[in-house]
Amino acid sequence: MALIGKLVICGVGLIGGSLAQALKRAGAVEQVVGIGRRPESLLRALELGVIDAMATTWAEALDGADVVVLATPVGQIEAQMVALAPHLASGTIVTDVGSTKRDVIEAAYRHLDASLAHVVPAHPIAGAEKSGVEAAFAELYRGRKVVVTPLPENEPAAVDKIRAMWSLCGASVVDMAPQDHDRVFAAVSHLPHLLAFGLVHDLAGRANAELLFSHAASGFRDFTRIAGSHPEMWRDICIANRQALLGELDQYLAELAYLRALLLSSDGERLEQLFDEARRARNAWAEQFVPTTTAE
């Protein structure tokens, strides 16, 4: 028997589409129904076999649904909660894939207060520069982490089902408090995206932008890769987590001021020491992603 009978995905793009494909490949879902803002996107998802049916209303989508995944940009999640709430059955689990958690949880308390036992916030740590259902692929979550931030009101069985759903996609599931989640990802995800967007925007606005880009090579490509990400999604993430992000940005500005001081004083020794400390920290982190080989 499949883990999920009827799965409803709101926002069948890269994240939602990849989830559907992974669960189908694992034999973990019987039917996937898509709902969203753009009928043409849902039709394309249907053509590609990512979803089995599309719904035009929440009443239709939620009829007999076991699990609902809100896979829209975080700025749209509250509106989706408002729309689905009147049609939500008591046993249907609602989860999300938002990159911020406190705002999503606050919205759940405002609009899904009667269903909190089955509202299980989550965040898959996966993505790509390309967006849309055509970019979706079943292996997106394999070997990646998914953070679950359970609510005190959650029924254990609902949390277990969401954990199992992501595990069947090949992900490693961890729990985290919402406040910790937002602080951590402000530092290691939201700030890097903000910096990448900012650098590309700065260079693109210069009078000699064409000359600059014509000489940019692999270092620029690697540093700015994430500036190719979905603008609407990252706008919503940055606004939703702005308090934590502002704190991380202020700390980074202090680091830049220190680097500027080293350059002004031509302090090559301390500059090299800083570079070496950063190199060692980065390499130690990167080693966890190096595949290991075992003897036959």
N, C-alpha and C positions, 0 to 999 in steps of 0.2 A: 504494500500500500504506500502511495506517495506521501511524503511529509505534508505537502500542501495540496488541497483539492483545487480551489479557485484562488489564483493570485491576481490581484489588481495592481497594476503599476501606473502611477500618475507621473507622466514625463518619461516617455520611452526614448531616451537618448543613449549616449554612451554608457552611463552608469546603470540606468534602468534596463536598457536593452541587453547589456552584458550579464546582468543578474538573471534575466529571463533565459538567456541562452545557456548559462552555466547550470541553472536548475533543471532545464530540459535535458541537457546532456547527462546529468546525474540521475535522471528519472525521478526527481523529487517533487514534481508538480504535474497536475493533471491538465490544468487549463490556465492560460495567461491572458488576461484581459487588459487592454490599454485604454487609458483616458488621458486627455490633455488639451492644450489650447489650440493646437494646429491639426485639423483633420488630415491634411496632406502628410504630416509626419506619421500619424497613426496608420494611414493607408500604406505608406512605405514599409512600416514595421510589419504590417500584415502580409505584404507582398514578399518580404524577406523571411517570413516564418518566425519572426522574433516573438510576435504575439499571435494568439489563436482567434481573437475577436477584439473589436473595438467598441467602446461605449460612448454615448454622447451625453449621458447624464449620470450623476452619482447614484441615483436610485437604481438605474439599470446596472451599473458597475458593481454595486455593493450587494446585489441580490445573491445570496448564497456564498459570499466571499469569506475565505478563511483568513487571508492576510492582505493588507493594503500597504504598499510601499510608496511613500511620497518621494519621488526622485526628481523634483523640480529644483531650480535655484532656491536657496533658503529664503529669499525675499518673497516667494510665492507660497510658502508652506502654510502660513497662518490663514491666508485666503482659502486654501484647499481644505484646511480643517473646518473652517466656517461652513463651507459648501457641503462637505460630506457628513457633518455631525448629525443632521436630522435623519439620515438614512442608515446610520451605523447600527448594526445588530450587536447585541450584548457580547457575543463571543468572538467577534472579528478583531484580529490584532492589527493595530496601526503602527507602522514603523517608518523611519525616514533614512535618508542617506546624507543629511546636511553636514557641512563642514564646520558648523557652529552648533552648539547644543543648548546653551542657556536660553537663547531666544526661542528656539523650537519648544523647549520644555515649558517656558512661560506661556507660549501660545496654547499648548496642550491643556494647561491648567485653566486657561480662560475659556476655551471652546469645547474641550473634550472631558470636562470634569466628571461626567457620569460614566466615562469609559476608561479611566486612568489605569484600571487593573490590566488593561490590554494595550496600553500605549507604551511602546518600547523604543526609545530613541537609539539611533546607531549612526555610525560614520565609517564607511569603508575607506581605507587609506590607499586609494588607487585612482588612476585617471590617466589622461593622455592629452596632448595638445589638440587633437581633433575632437570634434563634438558631433552629436547627432547619431541616429540609430545606425547609419551605415558604418560608423566607426566602431560599433559594438562588437565584442568578441568574447567567447565563453571563458577564455583563459585569463581575463583581466584580473581576477581576484586570487588566482593561484599563487600561493606563497606570500600574499599580502596580509596586512593586519586589518581587522575590523574592530573598532572600539564601540562597545555597548555601554550606555549610561542609564542603567535601570532606574525607575522611579520607586520610591518607598511603597507606593500603592500597587506595584506590579504583582500579578500572580506569577509564582515561579514557573509554572508551565508555559506561560506566554514568553517569558524571557528565554527559557530553554529552547523554545521553538525558533526564535529569531537567531539564537546562537547556532542551532543546528542548521538553519537555512544557510548561513554564511559559511559554516564549516563544510557543507556539501559543495560549495563553490570553490573549495580549496584554500580558504582563508584561515588565518589564525585569529581567534576571537579573544579579546581582552576586555575587562571591565575598567571603567574610569569614572570618577566623579565629574559632573558637567563643568564645574569651575576649573578643575585641573585640565580637562580636555581643552577648553578654550584658551587657557594660558599657554599650554604646550604647543598647540597648533598655530597660535599667533606667532610664536618664535620660529618654528621650524617649517612652516608652510605659508602662512599668510604674509609674513614679512618678506620672505624671498620673492613671492609673486609681486608684491608691491614694488620692491626694488627693481625687479626685471622690467616690469611695465614702465616704471619711472625712467630708467636708463634709456630704453628704446625711444620713449616719447621725447626725452631731452635731445638725443642725437637726431631724431627725425625732424625736429623743429629748427635745427641749425641751418644756416645758409649753405654750408658745405656738406649737407647730409649725404648727397649722392657720392661725394668723394669718400666720406667716412665709411659708408656701407660697402663701397666697392673694395675697401681694403680690410674689412672685418673678416676674421677667419675662425678657426675652431674654438678659440677661447671665448670669443664673443658669442658664437653659436651656443656653446654649452651654458654660459652664464645667462643668456636671454631666452633659452628654449621655452621656458614656461610663460614668456610674454605672448606666446601664440595661443594661450588658453582662452576659454570662453569669457568675453568681457562682462556680460550680464551676470554670470555666475559669480565672478570674482568681485564685481561691484557689490553684490548682495553680501558676500562673505565679509568683505572689509568693513562695510557699514554695520553689519550685525555684530561683529566682534571688535568694534572700533576702540573700546576702552582698553582691552588687553593689547591690541595692535599698537595703539598710541604709546603704551608703556614700552613695548619692544622697540618701536621706532625711536623713542627718546634714548633708550640704552644704546642703540646702534649709532645714533648721531653722536653720542659721547665717544664711542669707539672711533668714529670718523674724525672727530676733533683731535683725539690722541694721535691718530695716524698723521693728520695734518701737521701737528706739532713736531712729530719726528722728522717729517720732510723739511719743515722750515728750519730746523736745527741741524739738518744733514746728519742725523744720528743713525748711521748705517748699522751700528752694532745692535741697538735695541730694535730697529726695524727687522733685521734678520732674525733676532730672537723671537719676535712676534710671529713672523712668517713660519719659523720652525715649529713653534708651539701649535699654530693653526694647522700646519701640514700633518704633524703627528696625530692631532685629534681627528682630523678628517680621514686619514688613512686607517686609524683604528676603527672608526665607524664604518668605513667602506669595506673592511675585511669581512664583515658579517655577510656580505652579499657575494663573496667569491665562492664559487662552487667547490666543494671538496671532493676528492676522488678516493675511492677505496680499492684495495687490492681484490682481484677476482678470486 
